[in-house]
């Protein structure tokens, strides 16, 4: 078959971008099932473009955005399906992290890692509620949540963005608390509160302070 022209590639990018926008619109309207279906199609479109076009970073960034949206949809209570939904969310967020890495989008990586950690925290809680938790295993969600949060903190520190750093710290606090590491949890929560204050997010700062009080 003839090679793809730049015009062909541009049309396919427009299609993928339009599909992603449609998925976001459906999600904002609470139509989670349709949003998930549209997002899965979008991921396939971007991944195909990444393997065929010279604009591989653009395609990888799109795949990251779509995978991250899918993770958030899976993680939402409305679209959740118990431990299965949380595990699927963690997997999708992990895919987003790797796609952002291919696109050299470090902020996206950190944001995706925060979502990975959040999904794993949710998964650990849901497995505990079901009586299927395995807290002592290194591959258990509670330990993986800490690793993901620490990676997010490391990237956010290098980028120096207060909002991103605050979210990474707060997620780390939650992950440490899940593992009953009170000292580490309190330290991360204090960092989160300070970072939220720097970026003027008083509500999130209050949540971080309240979380410390709960610990």
C-alpha positions, 0 to 999 in steps of 0.5 A, a space after each residue: 500500500 502507498 505510504 501515508 502522507 502528511 495530510 493523511 496523518 493530520 486527518 487521523 490526528 484530527 479524528 483522534 483529538 475529536 474522539 478524545 474531546 467527545 469522551 471528555 464531554 461524555 464524562 463531564 455529563 456523567 455518561 461514564 459508559 459511553 465515555 469509557 467506550 470512546 476513550 478506549 477507541 481514542 487510545 487505539 487511534 493514538 497508539 496506531 498513530 504513534 507507530 506510523 507517524 513521524 509525530 510519535 511524541 504528539 501521538 504518545 501525549 494523546 495516548 497518555 491523555 486518553 489513558 489518564 482519562 480512562 483511569 479517572 473514569 474507572 476510579 470514579 464511584 459512578 463507573 467503579 466496579 469494586 476491586 476490579 474497577 480500581 485495579 483497571 484504573 491503576 492499570 490504565 494510569 500506569 499505561 498513561 505514565 508510560 505514554 507520557 514518558 515516551 512523549 517526554 512529558 514529565 508533568 504528565 508522568 507525575 500526574 499519572 503516578 498520583 492517579 496510580 497511587 490513588 487507584 492502588 490505595 482504593 484497591 487496597 481498601 476495597 480488598 480489605 473490605 472484601 477480606 482479600 487483602 494481602 498486606 504483607 506481600 511486596 506486590 500488594 497494592 498498599 506497597 505499590 501505592 507508596 512506590 508510585 507516590 514516591 516517584 511522583 514526589 521525585 518528579 514533582 520536586 524536579 519540576 518545582 511546581 507547587 500544585 503538582 508537588 502538593 498533590 504528590 505529597 498528599 497522595 504519599 501521605 495517604 499511602 503511608 497512612 495505609 501502611 500504618 507509617 504514621 511518621 512518614 504520613 504526617 511528614 508528607 501531609 505537612 509538606 502537602 499543606 505547605 505546598 497547597 498554601 504556596 499555590 493558594 489552594 486553601 481548601 486542599 490545605 485544610 484537607 491536608 491539615 485535617 488528614 494530619 489530625 486524623 492520623 
